[in-house]
Amino acid sequence: MINKTRYISDYVYEATNENGDSIQIDMREKDEKKGLSPTELLLSAVAGCAVVDIVSMLRKKRKTIKDIIVETEGWRNEDPPKKFNKIHSKYILISPDTTEEELRKVARLTIDKYCSVASSLNVKVDFSVEVIDK
């Protein structure tokens, strides 16, 4: 998996994947902002990863999904690196044939076992850096 992130301006960057799909990374002040910051993208990635797994598991159980919304909130350390120390997700499911207990079970399972983004936050990652000056 390859991602390229390019400078657009001092507060705006663009990340592009191998297929050419892109998203804007925006560090401007709230009133000027048109995109998500890196940490907001990370919270969105946790929610997105989890909801994809939840929908897949519920579909396998032949459950009807009319809508599902994930509200995710994160708390970060005060000092650098200001990493997340707590993330809470609220899953709101509209389904005529899924119980709250069934949703709770698959939501817990996805965060604890299947969501690669959430799992990545629980391990030490080996980072390497290469610098090319042109």
N, C-alpha and C positions, 0 to 999 in steps of 0.2 A: 504494500500500500504506500503510495507516494502522494504527498501534499506539498504544494508550493505556495508560499505566502509572500506577497509582494507589497512593497511600500507604495501607497497612493499619495498620502500626505502625512504630516507629522502625527495625526490622530486617526487616520483611516488606512486600512490595509485590506488586501483581497486574498483569500485563500481559495486555491483551485485544486481539484482532485485530478486523477489520471484521465477521467472522462471529459474534463473541461467544465464540470459543474463548479460554480463558485459561490462564495458567500462573503459579504462584507464584514470586516471586524472594525468596530467603531469605538474609539476611546474619547470622543468629544463629550462636552458637557451635555447634561440631560436635555436641555432645550434645543440643542443642535443635532442630537444623535439620530441616526437613521439605521443603525445596525446594532448588533449585540457585541459586548465586550468579550474577551477570551473566557473570563469566569462565567459569564452568562451563557456562553456557548457550551461550556462544560456542564452546567446544570441542565441545559436543554438536551445535551447528549445523554445524560443519565435518564431523563424523563423519556426521551425518544426511544432509547434502547429498551427500557423497561416496558413501555406501552406496546412496542412491536412484539415483544415476547408474550405479554399478557393477551393480546389479541390472538396471537397464534395458538396459545394454550386453550383459550376459551373456544376458539373455532374448532379445535380438535375435539372438544367436548360437545360440539354442535350447539353452542350457545348463540343467542341472538344479540348482536351489539348494535344498538341504535346510535350511541355516541359514547365516547370515553374522553375524559379530560384529566390531565395530570397537572396539578399545581405543585411546583417544587420550590422549596426554600432552602437556602444554604447559609451557614454561618462560617465565618472565616477567622483565623487567628488575627490578632491585632498587629503583631510584628511580622516583618518579612522572614521567610516567604509566607505571605498571607494565604496559606492553604486552607482548604475546607476542613473543619473539624466536626461538622454535623450537617447532614442533609436530610430533610423531611419531605416526603412526597405524599400528597393526598390524591387518591384515585377516585374519580367521580364517574360511575358507570351507569348508563341508561340501558337497561336490558330487562325484558319481561320474564326471562327464565334463568337468571343468574342471581344467586343469593349473595348477601354481603360476605358471608363466610367463604364462599367459593372465590370471590374476588380477593379477599384478604389472603387466602392460601396461595393463589397464583402470583399475587403481587410480592409476597414474601419470598416465594420460590425464585422469581426472576431476579430480585435484588441479591439474594443470597447465593444463587447458583448459576443463572444463565446470562445475565446482563454483563457483557464484556466491559462496558464503560464503568459500571459500578465496581466490578472486580478489579479493574485497573487502578482504582483509587485506593485499594486495600493492599497493594503490593509495592515493593521497592522496584523501580524501573531503572535499568542501566541506560543512562544517557551518554551519548558521545557527541562531540562537536568537531566539525571540520570548517576551517575558514579559508575562503578564497578571495584574495584581494585583486580586483581587476582595474 
